[in-house]
């Protein structure tokens, strides 16, 4: 997912679709929940070390067709993959 110079999400590229056309499996890494690693669209508050909306980031990447992710928070990634909120 590309970002603009301000850190906001832009339209997705065709990389995932193109990889799948070639029968490739797509994984992304490393997903982290802290604001400093998230796009501006998914940050909560202004503290760069505070937890942002990582659930929405996982959901976005899964909707784009990613087959899996590497993450510091596997419980949250599994919950997002299953379509349920993390508690």
PDB file of N, CA, C and O in Angstrom:
ATOM      1  N   UNK A   1       0.845  -1.177   0.000  1.00  0.00           N
ATOM      2  CA  UNK A   1       0.000   0.000   0.000  1.00  0.00           C
ATOM      3  C   UNK A   1       0.883   1.229   0.000  1.00  0.00           C
ATOM      4  O   UNK A   1       1.571   1.507   0.982  1.00  0.00           O
ATOM      5  N   UNK A   2       0.866   1.943  -1.064  1.00  0.00           N
ATOM      6  CA  UNK A   2       1.671   3.160  -1.087  1.00  0.00           C
ATOM      7  C   UNK A   2       1.073   4.237  -0.185  1.00  0.00           C
ATOM      8  O   UNK A   2      -0.124   4.246   0.103  1.00  0.00           O
ATOM      9  N   UNK A   3       1.933   5.128   0.243  1.00  0.00           N
ATOM     10  CA  UNK A   3       1.527   6.283   1.056  1.00  0.00           C
ATOM     11  C   UNK A   3       2.026   7.552   0.389  1.00  0.00           C
ATOM     12  O   UNK A   3       3.031   7.544  -0.322  1.00  0.00           O
ATOM     13  N   UNK A   4       1.315   8.635   0.628  1.00  0.00           N
ATOM     14  CA  UNK A   4       1.776   9.918   0.103  1.00  0.00           C
ATOM     15  C   UNK A   4       2.829  10.502   1.043  1.00  0.00           C
ATOM     16  O   UNK A   4       3.184   9.881   2.045  1.00  0.00           O
ATOM     17  N   UNK A   5       3.324  11.685   0.723  1.00  0.00           N
ATOM     18  CA  UNK A   5       4.400  12.291   1.513  1.00  0.00           C
ATOM     19  C   UNK A   5       3.969  12.630   2.937  1.00  0.00           C
ATOM     20  O   UNK A   5       4.817  12.817   3.810  1.00  0.00           O
ATOM     21  N   UNK A   6       2.671  12.710   3.180  1.00  0.00           N
ATOM     22  CA  UNK A   6       2.158  12.986   4.519  1.00  0.00           C
ATOM     23  C   UNK A   6       1.892  11.701   5.303  1.00  0.00           C
ATOM     24  O   UNK A   6       1.527  11.753   6.478  1.00  0.00           O
ATOM     25  N   UNK A   7       2.075  10.555   4.656  1.00  0.00           N
ATOM     26  CA  UNK A   7       1.859   9.282   5.326  1.00  0.00           C
ATOM     27  C   UNK A   7       0.456   8.731   5.224  1.00  0.00           C
ATOM     28  O   UNK A   7       0.107   7.777   5.920  1.00  0.00           O
ATOM     29  N   UNK A   8      -0.369   9.336   4.343  1.00  0.00           N
ATOM     30  CA  UNK A   8      -1.737   8.839   4.145  1.00  0.00           C
ATOM     31  C   UNK A   8      -1.745   7.764   3.064  1.00  0.00           C
ATOM     32  O   UNK A   8      -0.936   7.777   2.136  1.00  0.00           O
ATOM     33  N   UNK A   9      -2.682   6.837   3.213  1.00  0.00           N
ATOM     34  CA  UNK A   9      -2.798   5.744   2.252  1.00  0.00           C
ATOM     35  C   UNK A   9      -3.225   6.237   0.875  1.00  0.00           C
ATOM     36  O   UNK A   9      -4.065   7.128   0.752  1.00  0.00           O
ATOM     37  N   UNK A  10      -2.644   5.653  -0.139  1.00  0.00           N
ATOM     38  CA  UNK A  10      -3.032   5.908  -1.524  1.00  0.00           C
ATOM     39  C   UNK A  10      -3.721   4.656  -2.065  1.00  0.00           C
ATOM     40  O   UNK A  10      -3.849   3.656  -1.358  1.00  0.00           O
ATOM     41  N   UNK A  11      -4.154   4.717  -3.296  1.00  0.00           N
ATOM     42  CA  UNK A  11      -4.794   3.555  -3.926  1.00  0.00           C
ATOM     43  C   UNK A  11      -3.793   2.405  -4.013  1.00  0.00           C
ATOM     44  O   UNK A  11      -2.606   2.627  -4.255  1.00  0.00           O
ATOM     45  N   UNK A  12      -4.270   1.186  -3.817  1.00  0.00           N
ATOM     46  CA  UNK A  12      -3.357   0.042  -3.880  1.00  0.00           C
ATOM     47  C   UNK A  12      -2.827  -0.183  -5.288  1.00  0.00           C
ATOM     48  O   UNK A  12      -3.453   0.186  -6.281  1.00  0.00           O
ATOM     49  N   UNK A  13      -1.661  -0.798  -5.341  1.00  0.00           N
ATOM     50  CA  UNK A  13      -1.076  -1.171  -6.626  1.00  0.00           C
ATOM     51  C   UNK A  13      -1.656  -2.519  -7.055  1.00  0.00           C
ATOM     52  O   UNK A  13      -2.506  -3.086  -6.368  1.00  0.00           O
ATOM     53  N   UNK A  14      -1.197  -3.015  -8.173  1.00  0.00           N
ATOM     54  CA  UNK A  14      -1.656  -4.317  -8.671  1.00  0.00           C
ATOM     55  C   UNK A  14      -0.695  -5.445  -8.298  1.00  0.00           C
ATOM     56  O   UNK A  14      -0.816  -6.549  -8.828  1.00  0.00           O
ATOM     57  N   UNK A  15       0.242  -5.197  -7.410  1.00  0.00           N
ATOM     58  CA  UNK A  15       1.274  -6.181  -7.090  1.00  0.00           C
ATOM     59  C   UNK A  15       0.677  -7.513  -6.612  1.00  0.00           C
ATOM     60  O   UNK A  15       1.098  -8.575  -7.072  1.00  0.00           O
ATOM     61  N   UNK A  16      -0.286  -7.468  -5.706  1.00  0.00           N
ATOM     62  CA  UNK A  16      -0.867  -8.702  -5.176  1.00  0.00           C
ATOM     63  C   UNK A  16      -1.599  -9.459  -6.292  1.00  0.00           C
ATOM     64  O   UNK A  16      -1.411 -10.665  -6.458  1.00  0.00           O
ATOM     65  N   UNK A  17      -2.414  -8.759  -7.035  1.00  0.00           N
ATOM     66  CA  UNK A  17      -3.151  -9.393  -8.133  1.00  0.00           C
ATOM     67  C   UNK A  17      -2.182  -9.994  -9.147  1.00  0.00           C
ATOM     68  O   UNK A  17      -2.377 -11.121  -9.602  1.00  0.00           O
ATOM     69  N   UNK A  18      -1.147  -9.248  -9.499  1.00  0.00           N
ATOM     70  CA  UNK A  18      -0.172  -9.730 -10.469  1.00  0.00           C
ATOM     71  C   UNK A  18       0.571 -10.959  -9.944  1.00  0.00           C
ATOM     72  O   UNK A  18       0.824 -11.899 -10.697  1.00  0.00           O
ATOM     73  N   UNK A  19       0.920 -10.955  -8.662  1.00  0.00           N
ATOM     74  CA  UNK A  19       1.609 -12.110  -8.063  1.00  0.00           C
ATOM     75  C   UNK A  19       0.711 -13.340  -8.082  1.00  0.00           C
ATOM     76  O   UNK A  19       1.160 -14.441  -8.404  1.00  0.00           O
ATOM     77  N   UNK A  20      -0.557 -13.149  -7.738  1.00  0.00           N
ATOM     78  CA  UNK A  20      -1.487 -14.279  -7.744  1.00  0.00           C
ATOM     79  C   UNK A  20      -1.696 -14.839  -9.155  1.00  0.00           C
ATOM     80  O   UNK A  20      -1.879 -16.045  -9.323  1.00  0.00           O
ATOM     81  N   UNK A  21      -1.669 -13.975 -10.154  1.00  0.00           N
ATOM     82  CA  UNK A  21      -1.785 -14.445 -11.543  1.00  0.00           C
ATOM     83  C   UNK A  21      -0.639 -15.389 -11.897  1.00  0.00           C
ATOM     84  O   UNK A  21      -0.787 -16.290 -12.723  1.00  0.00           O
ATOM     85  N   UNK A  22       0.502 -15.163 -11.257  1.00  0.00           N
ATOM     86  CA  UNK A  22       1.680 -15.998 -11.492  1.00  0.00           C
ATOM     87  C   UNK A  22       1.756 -17.165 -10.510  1.00  0.00           C
ATOM     88  O   UNK A  22       2.772 -17.854 -10.422  1.00  0.00           O
ATOM     89  N   UNK A  23       0.650 -17.378  -9.764  1.00  0.00           N
ATOM     90  CA  UNK A  23       0.548 -18.480  -8.788  1.00  0.00           C
ATOM     91  C   UNK A  23       1.498 -18.317  -7.599  1.00  0.00           C
ATOM     92  O   UNK A  23       1.924 -19.302  -6.997  1.00  0.00           O
ATOM     93  N   UNK A  24       1.823 -17.071  -7.270  1.00  0.00           N
ATOM     94  CA  UNK A  24       2.675 -16.785  -6.123  1.00  0.00           C
ATOM     95  C   UNK A  24       1.821 -16.518  -4.886  1.00  0.00           C
ATOM     96  O   UNK A  24       0.698 -16.026  -4.994  1.00  0.00           O
ATOM     97  N   UNK A  25       2.343 -16.836  -3.743  1.00  0.00           N
ATOM     98  CA  UNK A  25       1.695 -16.542  -2.461  1.00  0.00           C
ATOM     99  C   UNK A  25       2.300 -15.239  -1.945  1.00  0.00           C
ATOM    100  O   UNK A  25       3.509 -15.030  -2.041  1.00  0.00           O
ATOM    101  N   UNK A  26       1.464 -14.373  -1.404  1.00  0.00           N
ATOM    102  CA  UNK A  26       1.923 -13.055  -0.981  1.00  0.00           C
ATOM    103  C   UNK A  26       1.811 -12.900   0.532  1.00  0.00           C
ATOM    104  O   UNK A  26       0.732 -13.008   1.114  1.00  0.00           O
ATOM    105  N   UNK A  27       2.962 -12.644   1.145  1.00  0.00           N
ATOM    106  CA  UNK A  27       3.022 -12.317   2.570  1.00  0.00           C
ATOM    107  C   UNK A  27       3.700 -10.953   2.711  1.00  0.00           C
ATOM    108  O   UNK A  27       4.549 -10.585   1.899  1.00  0.00           O
ATOM    109  N   UNK A  28       3.319 -10.214   3.743  1.00  0.00           N
ATOM    110  CA  UNK A  28       3.944  -8.919   4.021  1.00  0.00           C
ATOM    111  C   UNK A  28       4.484  -8.931   5.440  1.00  0.00           C
ATOM    112  O   UNK A  28       4.003  -9.677   6.293  1.00  0.00           O
ATOM    113  N   UNK A  29       5.489  -8.098   5.687  1.00  0.00           N
ATOM    114  CA  UNK A  29       6.065  -8.011   7.031  1.00  0.00           C
ATOM    115  C   UNK A  29       6.551  -6.616   7.282  1.00  0.00           C
ATOM    116  O   UNK A  29       6.628  -5.838   6.332  1.00  0.00           O
ATOM    117  N   UNK A  30       6.866  -6.263   8.428  1.00  0.00           N
ATOM    118  CA  UNK A  30       6.446  -6.748   9.725  1.00  0.00           C
ATOM    119  C   UNK A  30       5.393  -5.782  10.235  1.00  0.00           C
ATOM    120  O   UNK A  30       5.655  -4.587  10.375  1.00  0.00           O
ATOM    121  N   UNK A  31       4.219  -6.290  10.510  1.00  0.00           N
ATOM    122  CA  UNK A  31       3.127  -5.458  11.005  1.00  0.00           C
ATOM    123  C   UNK A  31       3.348  -5.183  12.485  1.00  0.00           C
ATOM    124  O   UNK A  31       3.593  -6.096  13.273  1.00  0.00           O
ATOM    125  N   UNK A  32       3.257  -3.905  12.850  1.00  0.00           N
ATOM    126  CA  UNK A  32       3.421  -3.493  14.247  1.00  0.00           C
ATOM    127  C   UNK A  32       2.296  -2.536  14.584  1.00  0.00           C
ATOM    128  O   UNK A  32       1.825  -1.790  13.726  1.00  0.00           O
ATOM    129  N   UNK A  33       1.870  -2.558  15.822  1.00  0.00           N
ATOM    130  CA  UNK A  33       0.688  -1.808  16.239  1.00  0.00           C
ATOM    131  C   UNK A  33       0.965  -0.353  16.605  1.00  0.00           C
ATOM    132  O   UNK A  33       0.032   0.446  16.690  1.00  0.00           O
ATOM    133  N   UNK A  34       2.216   0.000  16.819  1.00  0.00           N
ATOM    134  CA  UNK A  34       2.509   1.370  17.253  1.00  0.00           C
ATOM    135  C   UNK A  34       2.242   2.372  16.134  1.00  0.00           C
ATOM    136  O   UNK A  34       2.493   2.097  14.960  1.00  0.00           O
ATOM    137  N   UNK A  35       1.731   3.533  16.518  1.00  0.00           N
ATOM    138  CA  UNK A  35       1.397   4.582  15.551  1.00  0.00           C
ATOM    139  C   UNK A  35       2.513   4.873  14.568  1.00  0.00           C
ATOM    140  O   UNK A  35       2.252   5.086  13.384  1.00  0.00           O
ATOM    141  N   UNK A  36       3.745   4.886  15.033  1.00  0.00           N
ATOM    142  CA  UNK A  36       4.863   5.257  14.157  1.00  0.00           C
ATOM    143  C   UNK A  36       5.018   4.333  12.955  1.00  0.00           C
ATOM    144  O   UNK A  36       5.655   4.704  11.969  1.00  0.00           O
ATOM    145  N   UNK A  37       4.450   3.145  13.025  1.00  0.00           N
ATOM    146  CA  UNK A  37       4.554   2.186  11.918  1.00  0.00           C
ATOM    147  C   UNK A  37       3.306   2.148  11.048  1.00  0.00           C
ATOM    148  O   UNK A  37       3.296   1.484  10.011  1.00  0.00           O
ATOM    149  N   UNK A  38       2.261   2.846  11.453  1.00  0.00           N
ATOM    150  CA  UNK A  38       0.987   2.828  10.727  1.00  0.00           C
ATOM    151  C   UNK A  38       0.852   4.059   9.848  1.00  0.00           C
ATOM    152  O   UNK A  38       1.503   5.077  10.079  1.00  0.00           O
ATOM    153  N   UNK A  39       0.002   3.954   8.842  1.00  0.00           N
ATOM    154  CA  UNK A  39      -0.294   5.131   8.034  1.00  0.00           C
ATOM    155  C   UNK A  39      -1.027   6.144   8.916  1.00  0.00           C
ATOM    156  O   UNK A  39      -1.610   5.780   9.937  1.00  0.00           O
ATOM    157  N   UNK A  40      -0.995   7.378   8.526  1.00  0.00           N
ATOM    158  CA  UNK A  40      -1.677   8.444   9.272  1.00  0.00           C
ATOM    159  C   UNK A  40      -3.155   8.100   9.459  1.00  0.00           C
ATOM    160  O   UNK A  40      -3.744   8.413  10.493  1.00  0.00           O
ATOM    161  N   UNK A  41      -3.744   7.461   8.466  1.00  0.00           N
ATOM    162  CA  UNK A  41      -5.168   7.108   8.500  1.00  0.00           C
ATOM    163  C   UNK A  41      -5.518   6.164   9.648  1.00  0.00           C
ATOM    164  O   UNK A  41      -6.673   6.111  10.071  1.00  0.00           O
ATOM    165  N   UNK A  42      -4.540   5.422  10.155  1.00  0.00           N
ATOM    166  CA  UNK A  42      -4.812   4.389  11.152  1.00  0.00           C
ATOM    167  C   UNK A  42      -4.223   4.687  12.529  1.00  0.00           C
ATOM    168  O   UNK A  42      -4.287   3.853  13.432  1.00  0.00           O
ATOM    169  N   UNK A  43      -3.661   5.856  12.680  1.00  0.00           N
ATOM    170  CA  UNK A  43      -3.086   6.226  13.977  1.00  0.00           C
ATOM    171  C   UNK A  43      -4.183   6.660  14.940  1.00  0.00           C
ATOM    172  O   UNK A  43      -5.195   7.237  14.543  1.00  0.00           O
ATOM    173  N   UNK A  44      -3.953   6.367  16.211  1.00  0.00           N
ATOM    174  CA  UNK A  44      -4.871   6.796  17.260  1.00  0.00           C
ATOM    175  C   UNK A  44      -4.075   7.678  18.214  1.00  0.00           C
ATOM    176  O   UNK A  44      -3.152   7.212  18.882  1.00  0.00           O
ATOM    177  N   UNK A  45      -4.439   8.945  18.271  1.00  0.00           N
ATOM    178  CA  UNK A  45      -3.710   9.895  19.107  1.00  0.00           C
ATOM    179  C   UNK A  45      -2.424  10.342  18.440  1.00  0.00           C
ATOM    180  O   UNK A  45      -2.188  10.065  17.264  1.00  0.00           O
ATOM    181  N   UNK A  46      -1.595  11.038  19.208  1.00  0.00           N
ATOM    182  CA  UNK A  46      -0.371  11.606  18.647  1.00  0.00           C
ATOM    183  C   UNK A  46       0.907  10.953  19.167  1.00  0.00           C
ATOM    184  O   UNK A  46       1.990  11.233  18.655  1.00  0.00           O
ATOM    185  N   UNK A  47       0.799  10.099  20.162  1.00  0.00           N
ATOM    186  CA  UNK A  47       1.973   9.430  20.708  1.00  0.00           C
ATOM    187  C   UNK A  47       2.461   8.391  19.705  1.00  0.00           C
ATOM    188  O   UNK A  47       1.723   7.456  19.391  1.00  0.00           O
ATOM    189  N   UNK A  48       3.689   8.528  19.192  1.00  0.00           N
ATOM    190  CA  UNK A  48       4.169   7.579  18.182  1.00  0.00           C
ATOM    191  C   UNK A  48       4.305   6.152  18.708  1.00  0.00           C
ATOM    192  O   UNK A  48       4.308   5.201  17.927  1.00  0.00           O
ATOM    193  N   UNK A  49       4.417   6.000  20.017  1.00  0.00           N
ATOM    194  CA  UNK A  49       4.572   4.666  20.600  1.00  0.00           C
ATOM    195  C   UNK A  49       3.262   4.068  21.086  1.00  0.00           C
ATOM    196  O   UNK A  49       3.242   2.932  21.560  1.00  0.00           O
ATOM    197  N   UNK A  50       2.170   4.812  20.977  1.00  0.00           N
ATOM    198  CA  UNK A  50       0.859   4.304  21.385  1.00  0.00           C
ATOM    199  C   UNK A  50       0.335   3.337  20.332  1.00  0.00           C
ATOM    200  O   UNK A  50       0.737   3.380  19.169  1.00  0.00           O
ATOM    201  N   UNK A  51      -0.557   2.479  20.757  1.00  0.00           N
ATOM    202  CA  UNK A  51      -1.156   1.493  19.855  1.00  0.00           C
ATOM    203  C   UNK A  51      -2.175   2.184  18.946  1.00  0.00           C
ATOM    204  O   UNK A  51      -3.065   2.897  19.410  1.00  0.00           O
ATOM    205  N   UNK A  52      -2.023   1.957  17.656  1.00  0.00           N
ATOM    206  CA  UNK A  52      -2.960   2.484  16.673  1.00  0.00           C
ATOM    207  C   UNK A  52      -3.953   1.406  16.260  1.00  0.00           C
ATOM    208  O   UNK A  52      -4.094   0.385  16.934  1.00  0.00           O
ATOM    209  N   UNK A  53      -4.632   1.640  15.155  1.00  0.00           N
ATOM    210  CA  UNK A  53      -5.678   0.723  14.680  1.00  0.00           C
ATOM    211  C   UNK A  53      -5.075  -0.369  13.792  1.00  0.00           C
ATOM    212  O   UNK A  53      -5.311  -0.402  12.584  1.00  0.00           O
ATOM    213  N   UNK A  54      -4.305  -1.249  14.400  1.00  0.00           N
ATOM    214  CA  UNK A  54      -3.658  -2.335  13.657  1.00  0.00           C
ATOM    215  C   UNK A  54      -4.688  -3.300  13.077  1.00  0.00           C
ATOM    216  O   UNK A  54      -4.468  -3.878  12.013  1.00  0.00           O
ATOM    217  N   UNK A  55      -5.797  -3.473  13.765  1.00  0.00           N
ATOM    218  CA  UNK A  55      -6.866  -4.369  13.287  1.00  0.00           C
ATOM    219  C   UNK A  55      -7.311  -3.945  11.883  1.00  0.00           C
ATOM    220  O   UNK A  55      -7.444  -4.782  10.990  1.00  0.00           O
ATOM    221  N   UNK A  56      -7.535  -2.659  11.700  1.00  0.00           N
ATOM    222  CA  UNK A  56      -7.960  -2.163  10.380  1.00  0.00           C
ATOM    223  C   UNK A  56      -6.872  -2.344   9.334  1.00  0.00           C
ATOM    224  O   UNK A  56      -7.168  -2.587   8.164  1.00  0.00           O
ATOM    225  N   UNK A  57      -5.613  -2.227   9.748  1.00  0.00           N
ATOM    226  CA  UNK A  57      -4.539  -2.437   8.779  1.00  0.00           C
ATOM    227  C   UNK A  57      -4.522  -3.886   8.306  1.00  0.00           C
ATOM    228  O   UNK A  57      -4.416  -4.146   7.108  1.00  0.00           O
ATOM    229  N   UNK A  58      -4.625  -4.828   9.236  1.00  0.00           N
ATOM    230  CA  UNK A  58      -4.691  -6.235   8.828  1.00  0.00           C
ATOM    231  C   UNK A  58      -5.867  -6.466   7.887  1.00  0.00           C
ATOM    232  O   UNK A  58      -5.715  -7.084   6.833  1.00  0.00           O
ATOM    233  N   UNK A  59      -7.025  -5.972   8.266  1.00  0.00           N
ATOM    234  CA  UNK A  59      -8.230  -6.181   7.458  1.00  0.00           C
ATOM    235  C   UNK A  59      -8.040  -5.625   6.054  1.00  0.00           C
ATOM    236  O   UNK A  59      -8.449  -6.253   5.077  1.00  0.00           O
ATOM    237  N   UNK A  60      -7.427  -4.464   5.947  1.00  0.00           N
ATOM    238  CA  UNK A  60      -7.165  -3.863   4.642  1.00  0.00           C
ATOM    239  C   UNK A  60      -6.277  -4.769   3.790  1.00  0.00           C
ATOM    240  O   UNK A  60      -6.589  -5.034   2.629  1.00  0.00           O
ATOM    241  N   UNK A  61      -5.189  -5.235   4.356  1.00  0.00           N
ATOM    242  CA  UNK A  61      -4.271  -6.073   3.594  1.00  0.00           C
ATOM    243  C   UNK A  61      -4.904  -7.413   3.223  1.00  0.00           C
ATOM    244  O   UNK A  61      -4.673  -7.927   2.128  1.00  0.00           O
ATOM    245  N   UNK A  62      -5.691  -7.973   4.120  1.00  0.00           N
ATOM    246  CA  UNK A  62      -6.390  -9.222   3.777  1.00  0.00           C
ATOM    247  C   UNK A  62      -7.410  -8.987   2.661  1.00  0.00           C
ATOM    248  O   UNK A  62      -7.543  -9.818   1.763  1.00  0.00           O
ATOM    249  N   UNK A  63      -8.129  -7.866   2.710  1.00  0.00           N
ATOM    250  CA  UNK A  63      -9.086  -7.553   1.621  1.00  0.00           C
ATOM    251  C   UNK A  63      -8.365  -7.397   0.292  1.00  0.00           C
ATOM    252  O   UNK A  63      -8.919  -7.726  -0.757  1.00  0.00           O
ATOM    253  N   UNK A  64      -7.145  -6.903   0.327  1.00  0.00           N
ATOM    254  CA  UNK A  64      -6.368  -6.734  -0.906  1.00  0.00           C
ATOM    255  C   UNK A  64      -5.861  -8.067  -1.453  1.00  0.00           C
ATOM    256  O   UNK A  64      -5.341  -8.133  -2.567  1.00  0.00           O
ATOM    257  N   UNK A  65      -6.017  -9.124  -0.661  1.00  0.00           N
ATOM    258  CA  UNK A  65      -5.647 -10.442  -1.145  1.00  0.00           C
ATOM    259  C   UNK A  65      -4.373 -11.028  -0.564  1.00  0.00           C
ATOM    260  O   UNK A  65      -3.929 -12.087  -1.008  1.00  0.00           O
ATOM    261  N   UNK A  66      -3.780 -10.373   0.408  1.00  0.00           N
ATOM    262  CA  UNK A  66      -2.573 -10.928   1.019  1.00  0.00           C
ATOM    263  C   UNK A  66      -2.902 -12.284   1.616  1.00  0.00           C
ATOM    264  O   UNK A  66      -3.952 -12.469   2.230  1.00  0.00           O
ATOM    265  N   UNK A  67      -2.004 -13.218   1.432  1.00  0.00           N
ATOM    266  CA  UNK A  67      -2.218 -14.571   1.925  1.00  0.00           C
ATOM    267  C   UNK A  67      -1.824 -14.717   3.390  1.00  0.00           C
ATOM    268  O   UNK A  67      -2.334 -15.594   4.088  1.00  0.00           O
ATOM    269  N   UNK A  68      -0.933 -13.876   3.849  1.00  0.00           N
ATOM    270  CA  UNK A  68      -0.499 -13.939   5.235  1.00  0.00           C
ATOM    271  C   UNK A  68       0.359 -12.750   5.589  1.00  0.00           C
ATOM    272  O   UNK A  68       0.770 -11.974   4.726  1.00  0.00           O
ATOM    273  N   UNK A  69       0.624 -12.620   6.886  1.00  0.00           N
ATOM    274  CA  UNK A  69       1.444 -11.515   7.369  1.00  0.00           C
ATOM    275  C   UNK A  69       2.404 -12.012   8.442  1.00  0.00           C
ATOM    276  O   UNK A  69       2.135 -12.998   9.129  1.00  0.00           O
ATOM    277  N   UNK A  70       3.500 -11.329   8.568  1.00  0.00           N
ATOM    278  CA  UNK A  70       4.404 -11.498   9.700  1.00  0.00           C
ATOM    279  C   UNK A  70       4.127 -10.313  10.616  1.00  0.00           C
ATOM    280  O   UNK A  70       4.024  -9.176  10.155  1.00  0.00           O
ATOM    281  N   UNK A  71       4.010 -10.579  11.899  1.00  0.00           N
ATOM    282  CA  UNK A  71       3.597  -9.517  12.803  1.00  0.00           C
ATOM    283  C   UNK A  71       4.142  -9.709  14.202  1.00  0.00           C
ATOM    284  O   UNK A  71       4.486 -10.821  14.603  1.00  0.00           O
ATOM    285  N   UNK A  72       4.218  -8.619  14.938  1.00  0.00           N
ATOM    286  CA  UNK A  72       4.572  -8.672  16.352  1.00  0.00           C
ATOM    287  C   UNK A  72       3.356  -9.019  17.201  1.00  0.00           C
ATOM    288  O   UNK A  72       3.492  -9.231  18.406  1.00  0.00           O
ATOM    289  N   UNK A  73       2.177  -9.081  16.602  1.00  0.00           N
ATOM    290  CA  UNK A  73       0.919  -9.297  17.327  1.00  0.00           C
ATOM    291  C   UNK A  73       0.082 -10.371  16.624  1.00  0.00           C
ATOM    292  O   UNK A  73      -0.950 -10.048  16.037  1.00  0.00           O
ATOM    293  N   UNK A  74       0.501 -11.635  16.671  1.00  0.00           N
ATOM    294  CA  UNK A  74      -0.205 -12.682  15.931  1.00  0.00           C
ATOM    295  C   UNK A  74      -1.645 -12.881  16.367  1.00  0.00           C
ATOM    296  O   UNK A  74      -2.483 -13.251  15.545  1.00  0.00           O
ATOM    297  N   UNK A  75      -1.960 -12.645  17.639  1.00  0.00           N
ATOM    298  CA  UNK A  75      -3.343 -12.809  18.099  1.00  0.00           C
ATOM    299  C   UNK A  75      -4.276 -11.859  17.368  1.00  0.00           C
ATOM    300  O   UNK A  75      -5.383 -12.240  16.989  1.00  0.00           O
ATOM    301  N   UNK A  76      -3.836 -10.635  17.171  1.00  0.00           N
ATOM    302  CA  UNK A  76      -4.645  -9.639  16.477  1.00  0.00           C
ATOM    303  C   UNK A  76      -4.766  -9.967  14.995  1.00  0.00           C
ATOM    304  O   UNK A  76      -5.833  -9.796  14.405  1.00  0.00           O
ATOM    305  N   UNK A  77      -3.689 -10.430  14.398  1.00  0.00           N
ATOM    306  CA  UNK A  77      -3.719 -10.792  12.976  1.00  0.00           C
ATOM    307  C   UNK A  77      -4.658 -11.959  12.725  1.00  0.00           C
ATOM    308  O   UNK A  77      -5.394 -11.962  11.739  1.00  0.00           O
ATOM    309  N   UNK A  78      -4.639 -12.950  13.605  1.00  0.00           N
ATOM    310  CA  UNK A  78      -5.533 -14.110  13.457  1.00  0.00           C
ATOM    311  C   UNK A  78      -6.984 -13.671  13.620  1.00  0.00           C
ATOM    312  O   UNK A  78      -7.853 -14.114  12.867  1.00  0.00           O
ATOM    313  N   UNK A  79      -7.255 -12.803  14.599  1.00  0.00           N
ATOM    314  CA  UNK A  79      -8.624 -12.306  14.795  1.00  0.00           C
ATOM    315  C   UNK A  79      -9.110 -11.552  13.562  1.00  0.00           C
ATOM    316  O   UNK A  79     -10.252 -11.726  13.139  1.00  0.00           O
ATOM    317  N   UNK A  80      -8.252 -10.718  12.986  1.00  0.00           N
ATOM    318  CA  UNK A  80      -8.636  -9.965  11.785  1.00  0.00           C
ATOM    319  C   UNK A  80      -8.878 -10.915  10.618  1.00  0.00           C
ATOM    320  O   UNK A  80      -9.812 -10.715   9.842  1.00  0.00           O
ATOM    321  N   UNK A  81      -8.056 -11.931  10.489  1.00  0.00           N
ATOM    322  CA  UNK A  81      -8.209 -12.899   9.397  1.00  0.00           C
ATOM    323  C   UNK A  81      -9.532 -13.643   9.516  1.00  0.00           C
ATOM    324  O   UNK A  81     -10.170 -13.959   8.511  1.00  0.00           O
ATOM    325  N   UNK A  82      -9.939 -13.919  10.754  1.00  0.00           N
ATOM    326  CA  UNK A  82     -11.184 -14.628  11.013  1.00  0.00           C
ATOM    327  C   UNK A  82     -12.398 -13.705  10.963  1.00  0.00           C
ATOM    328  O   UNK A  82     -13.539 -14.157  11.069  1.00  0.00           O
ATOM    329  N   UNK A  83     -12.139 -12.403  10.799  1.00  0.00           N
ATOM    330  CA  UNK A  83     -13.239 -11.449  10.699  1.00  0.00           C
ATOM    331  C   UNK A  83     -13.895 -11.109  12.026  1.00  0.00           C
ATOM    332  O   UNK A  83     -15.074 -10.757  12.070  1.00  0.00           O
ATOM    333  N   UNK A  84     -13.140 -11.214  13.097  1.00  0.00           N
ATOM    334  CA  UNK A  84     -13.703 -10.860  14.399  1.00  0.00           C
ATOM    335  C   UNK A  84     -12.792  -9.836  15.078  1.00  0.00           C
ATOM    336  O   UNK A  84     -11.582  -9.830  14.853  1.00  0.00           O
ATOM    337  N   UNK A  85     -13.370  -8.985  15.894  1.00  0.00           N
ATOM    338  CA  UNK A  85     -12.544  -7.986  16.591  1.00  0.00           C
ATOM    339  C   UNK A  85     -11.655  -8.640  17.626  1.00  0.00           C
ATOM    340  O   UNK A  85     -12.016  -9.649  18.233  1.00  0.00           O
ATOM    341  N   UNK A  86     -10.510  -8.062  17.812  1.00  0.00           N
ATOM    342  CA  UNK A  86      -9.589  -8.546  18.842  1.00  0.00           C
ATOM    343  C   UNK A  86     -10.006  -7.970  20.185  1.00  0.00           C
ATOM    344  O   UNK A  86     -10.420  -6.814  20.269  1.00  0.00           O
ATOM    345  N   UNK A  87      -9.898  -8.760  21.214  1.00  0.00           N
ATOM    346  CA  UNK A  87     -10.271  -8.276  22.556  1.00  0.00           C
ATOM    347  C   UNK A  87      -9.076  -8.070  23.406  1.00  0.00           C
ATOM    348  O   UNK A  87      -9.203  -7.666  24.562  1.00  0.00           O
TER     349      UNK A  87
END
